[in-house]
Amino acid sequence: MAEGKKLVIVESPTKMKSIQGYLGDDYEVLSSVGHIRDLADKKDIPAEKKQAYGKYSIDIDNGFDPYYVPSERGKKTVAELKRALKGADELLLATDEDREGEAIAWHLLETLKPKVPVKRMVFHEITKDAIRAAAENTRELDLALVDAQETRRILDRLYGWDVSPVLWFKVQQGTSAGRVQSAATRLVVDRERERMAFVSASYWDIETTAARGSDAFGARLARLDGAALARGTDFDDRGQLKKAVVVLDEEAVQSLAAAIEAVGEASVTALESKPGTRSPRAPFTTSTLQQEAGRKLSMSAKHAMGVAQRLYEKGYITYMRTDSVALSAQAVQAARAQAVEMYGDKSVPPNPRSYRSKSKNAQEAHEAIRPSGDVFRKPSEVSGDLDRDEQRLYDLIWKRTMASQMSDAKYETTTVTLAVDADGRHAEFTASGTVYTFKGFLEAYEEGSDEKRSDADKSDDQQLPALEVGDTLRLKDIEPKGHSTSPKPRYTEASLVKALEEKGIGRPSTFASIIDVIINRGYVTKRGQALIPSWLAFSVIRLLEQHFSDLVDYDFTAALEDDLDAIARGEQKRVEWLKDFYFGSDAHVGLRNIVDNLGEIDAREINATRIGDIATLRFGKYGPYLEVPNAENPEGDPRRVNIPEDLAPDELTVAKAQELIDAPVAGDRVLGENPANGKIIVVKDGRFGPYVQETDPVDPDAVDAATGEVAEAEKPAPKKRGAKKDAAPKPRTASLFKSMSVDTVDLETALKLLDLPRIVGADPESGEAITAQNGRYGPYLKKGTESRSLDGEQQIFDITLEQALAIYAQPKYGARRASSALKEFEADPTSGKPIKLRDGRFGPYVTDGETNATVPRGEDAMEVTFERAVQLLADKRAKGPAPKRTTRKTTTRKTTAKK
């Protein structure tokens, strides 16, 4: 580095290149590639510090002092930054302006220990003007923000490491608890509990089409003899009426509909028109962006934030982690000018709109998410520079920003009442229609909505013809309609983010990672967009509610966020607050006291849910199952009934449980005799899936002629635990292919499966045998130590030697499987070579041509960002090559012969 240059450190390699270009040769811009250090694992703490830091990597008795260690990647990064710092005359820490960014800057300062002046450089968009302004207007490091982030990190470590071990012993190994993830999981479980307790109510009404000439519109029966007809909103979640209304059954509605059809016409008795206005929503915050990206673009919260990160680093939008809805003066002017240009003078109000954030703390970036610059680039102008997801999200952000500064929409809603007297009953139908007289901001954008509970309760949105009181209309298509009330919809990622924000749980910047954690932990699965809790989540939440009630209380969790905000504002002291939280105070019991006084926890009770009076659902080592009393022997062991994996908790009703209990138990079906050795081939459904097995012959009289199942008495008796193993060879077995079924597999197929691996032929050059077989990762060919994947299971039986040789003639991961990368990124900052995301035999991985790094299980490969790819490669390099396995020589100890 040349003398006199200023060293600028950002956390992202992508930002590094853009900012370098804006600042010029007087600056050198380098990246920390995220965090360089974190709280140590127990194994990384030196022996002399074990006593103080050993349990949490935090000295709880001395000011909650954390023990940090650099990551393997961080060590190399720090060495490079120190070399660059030697020739610099000033250090500018340019990490993001939020708590995490401030903490990264502080860790850099603590680790690098610079001897030159240090300034904090902050910006909210990566444009030339913004970057140059930030370099000229620096500030000092905000230690209050650092304290808040450090407190959060320590708090999460204390919470997780004290509570998670209780879950390991009482629920399942590998489970975990967290300050925010547990509260989020409880929200999803509570919603499922509401659905399980929900009692549906039925009600009927009549729909018809009212017509005059060519004009027609839909109407619905609203009142009968002056009394309101029941609607879905009139019932509570127990199926009981909340107010006095008329509830018609099917027979009454059919009779009334026939009488109305006989009359065939109705008169207009009332017309009511009401004007209204709709105002635009505020510009996007982190939370509302995640919600709308989920509703409109079907993006997960994590995916949306990854795309937004790329847009920010490429300079297209302002900083994407913010809870502010304010726009800068230049942004307001840019939005208004562009709206006038595109939609005319009336599209903007006389005065600019301003929005206020509900957040008590201004610790995030101080502007909403918007297109960057003082002139917004239209979506059509950036289409060539962005990938599909980036373009879609930019379009959404641009529209929302534009609409936020546009005029109100104006509309008029007309409601018409039609009356008909039939069979001595006075029936009144209503219809409503809305007409927009001025679209205003709707020209640019309309916010999406979450799923409603009942379609029957949606108001009509139709255009009504000009009518007057006294007009007579013809009624046609008179149709009785039955309705049932429905429970609250399950959370989607969008609605869960909204609920977390409304309850004050977590920060907007953490919502995506919270949802990612509860899905990866197996607490929640996705069915389409819906989030469904697992029975594991029920057990975890039940234990936490009974023994750590404060820690999963929504108000308490929100209060923790308020306290962290107070620390960020400098109104609370970090150490005093942590003492109160951990050791307790007059107002709070304290985590330590809760853990030390847990008492007995009944694991069977925690993992049990009663299903009516017929069964108990239990969550065991291998998952959930129904425990049913033994009817024949009440004192004997209860019967176990497996539960289908795709059955959601609210779908396990008493009726469904009875159906599972009554279902016939699949036995071992005899397929026939192996002509080669006379042994019997049986198909079974085991714990790890269906398979065929070759067994010794059984008495023909013991086989049920109708079902082909072996009688229970003829099945081999189970071995007792601890019994000596027989010397006899184990029977041959083979798993069924995914395309096969226990009910349909035949003897011929079973024999083929048992004979695998199949010898395809010999390689004419090497003479080595080529075999086709099925493995953990699917069907494949094998020749010596070299393997090739096959496209389908049937190829194992069908592939010829010529076809196999043709596959081996192709590159292993070349044109046959990975001719093109799943994704391509910029050059790796270490190797200088482009990074690609590929799909290999053992799953997706990133590579720069020199180093390959597997994408960890649980991560969506298509959501891997450039920064994540760089980190995976850096971690793999730091780890070095895998150690060679050495064969350990064992000696046989001779025993003295007995006398």
Beta strands, then each sheet from edge to edge (+ up, - down):
strand 1: 5-10
strand 2: 27-31
strand 3: 37-39
strand 4: 58-59
strand 5: 65-66
strand 6: 68-70
strand 7: 88-93
strand 8: 118-120
strand 9: 202-212
strand 10: 215-224
strand 11: 227-228
strand 12: 265-278
strand 13: 409-422
strand 14: 425-438
strand 15: 472-484
strand 16: 524-527
strand 17: 530-533
strand 18: 608-611
strand 19: 615-620
strand 20: 623-628
strand 21: 639-642
strand 22: 669-673
strand 23: 680-686
strand 24: 689-695
strand 25: 733-735
strand 26: 758-762
strand 27: 769-775
strand 28: 778-783
strand 29: 786-789
strand 30: 823-827
strand 31: 834-840
strand 32: 843-847
strand 33: 852-854
sheet 1: 2+ 1+ 7+ 8+
sheet 2: 3+ 6-
sheet 3: 4+ 5-
sheet 4: 11+ 10- 9+ 15- 12+ 13- 14+
sheet 5: 16+ 17-
sheet 6: 18+ 19- 20+ 21-
sheet 7: 22+ 23- 24+ 25-
sheet 8: 26+ 27- 28+ 29-
sheet 9: 30+ 31- 32+ 33-
end
